[in-house]
Amino acid sequence: AAVPHANLLAAMEQADVVINTSRSEGECNTLLEAMSVGTAVVARRNLGNESLLGAAAAEGEARGVLVATPEALVAEAKALLADHARCHTLREAALRYLRREHSVEGEAEAYADILRGMERARATSVQSNSFVNVDKL
């Protein structure tokens, strides 16, 4: 049964594992949300999930599991349910990553940097557009 949107985070927090089955995905909010409440994730390998989970595995700090097939999704989810230590390790790595790369403060600062850059560009544009070269008159 569908879970109402207002209850999704609570449901994810109660889950042992969240599975993402998408064949195609940008940066997956569902995985980020599951990771933020300390739930282990298993995801289908695609560009978005790879960017979120793949690099960490290559660096030796897996924060989730990437798989290629639906059958592997089921197998890895079952394996995680049976291996509490591995689940804990993935959860802790995911939480460290989110604190480092996706904190509310960090996101707010990134947006503020964008806005400051836009304001500087606008100010420069206004100045250059209002300058009249009298030699060309």
C-alpha positions as CSV (number, residue, x, y, z in Angstrom):
1,A,0.0,0.0,0.0
2,A,1.1,3.5,-0.7
3,V,2.5,5.5,2.2
4,P,1.3,9.1,2.5
5,H,4.1,11.5,1.8
6,A,3.8,13.0,5.3
7,N,4.6,9.6,6.8
8,L,7.5,8.6,4.5
9,L,10.4,9.6,6.7
10,A,8.9,7.8,9.7
11,A,8.4,4.7,7.6
12,M,12.0,4.9,6.3
13,E,13.3,5.3,9.8
14,Q,11.4,2.2,10.9
15,A,12.7,0.2,7.9
16,D,15.8,-1.9,8.0
17,V,16.6,-1.3,4.3
18,V,15.3,1.0,1.6
19,I,15.5,-0.3,-2.0
20,N,15.6,2.0,-5.1
21,T,14.7,0.0,-8.2
22,S,15.1,2.9,-10.8
23,R,16.9,2.1,-14.0
24,S,17.4,5.8,-14.6
25,E,17.8,8.4,-11.9
26,G,19.2,11.8,-11.1
27,E,20.5,12.3,-7.5
28,C,17.9,10.3,-5.7
29,N,16.1,12.2,-2.9
30,T,14.6,8.9,-1.6
31,L,18.1,7.5,-1.0
32,L,19.2,10.7,0.6
33,E,16.2,10.8,2.9
34,A,16.6,7.1,3.9
35,M,20.3,7.7,4.6
36,S,19.4,10.8,6.6
37,V,17.3,8.7,9.1
38,G,20.0,6.0,9.4
39,T,18.5,3.4,7.1
40,A,20.7,1.2,4.9
41,V,20.1,1.5,1.2
42,V,20.3,-0.9,-1.8
43,A,20.0,0.7,-5.2
44,R,19.9,-0.2,-8.8
45,R,23.1,0.9,-10.6
46,N,22.4,4.0,-12.7
47,L,24.1,7.4,-13.2
48,G,22.4,9.2,-10.3
49,N,22.8,6.3,-7.8
50,E,26.3,5.7,-9.0
51,S,27.2,9.3,-8.2
52,L,25.7,9.1,-4.8
53,L,27.0,5.7,-3.8
54,G,29.6,4.5,-6.2
55,A,32.5,6.8,-5.5
56,A,32.3,6.0,-1.8
57,A,32.6,2.3,-2.5
58,A,35.6,2.9,-4.7
59,E,37.2,5.0,-1.9
60,G,36.6,2.2,0.7
61,E,33.7,3.9,2.6
62,A,30.6,2.3,1.1
63,R,27.4,4.1,2.3
64,G,25.0,1.9,0.4
65,V,24.9,-1.0,-2.0
66,L,24.7,-0.7,-5.8
67,V,23.5,-3.6,-7.9
68,A,22.8,-4.2,-11.6
69,T,19.7,-6.4,-11.6
70,P,16.4,-6.8,-9.8
71,E,17.5,-10.2,-8.6
72,A,20.6,-8.7,-7.1
73,L,18.5,-6.0,-5.3
74,V,16.6,-8.8,-3.5
75,A,19.7,-10.8,-2.7
76,E,21.6,-7.7,-1.3
77,A,18.6,-6.6,0.7
78,K,18.3,-10.1,2.2
79,A,22.1,-10.1,2.9
80,L,21.9,-6.8,4.7
81,L,19.0,-7.9,6.8
82,A,21.1,-10.9,7.9
83,D,24.3,-8.8,8.6
84,H,23.5,-6.2,11.2
85,A,27.2,-5.2,11.5
86,R,27.4,-4.4,7.8
87,C,24.1,-2.4,8.0
88,H,25.5,-0.4,10.9
89,T,28.7,0.3,9.0
90,L,26.7,1.5,5.9
91,R,24.4,3.7,8.0
92,E,27.3,5.4,9.8
93,A,29.2,6.1,6.6
94,A,26.0,7.5,5.0
95,L,25.4,9.8,8.0
96,R,29.0,11.0,7.9
97,Y,28.6,11.7,4.2
98,L,25.4,13.6,4.7
99,R,26.8,15.8,7.5
100,R,29.8,16.6,5.3
101,E,28.1,17.1,1.9
102,H,24.4,17.7,2.4
103,S,24.0,19.6,5.7
104,V,21.3,22.2,5.8
105,E,24.0,24.8,6.7
106,G,26.2,23.7,3.7
107,E,23.3,23.7,1.3
108,A,22.2,27.2,2.5
109,E,25.8,28.5,2.1
110,A,26.0,27.0,-1.4
111,Y,22.7,28.8,-2.4
112,A,24.0,32.0,-0.8
113,D,27.2,31.8,-2.8
114,I,25.2,31.4,-6.0
115,L,23.1,34.4,-5.1
116,R,26.1,36.5,-4.3
117,G,27.7,35.5,-7.6
118,M,24.5,36.5,-9.5
119,E,24.4,39.8,-7.6
120,R,28.1,40.5,-8.6
121,A,27.3,39.6,-12.2
122,R,24.3,41.9,-12.2
123,A,26.2,44.8,-10.7
124,T,29.0,44.3,-13.3
125,S,26.5,44.1,-16.1
126,V,24.7,47.3,-14.9
127,Q,28.0,49.2,-14.6
128,S,29.2,48.1,-18.0
129,N,25.8,48.8,-19.7
130,S,25.6,52.3,-18.1
131,F,29.1,53.3,-19.2
132,V,29.0,55.5,-22.3
133,N,32.2,55.7,-24.4
134,V,32.2,59.4,-25.5
135,D,34.8,58.6,-28.2
136,K,32.2,56.7,-30.1
137,L,29.5,59.4,-30.0
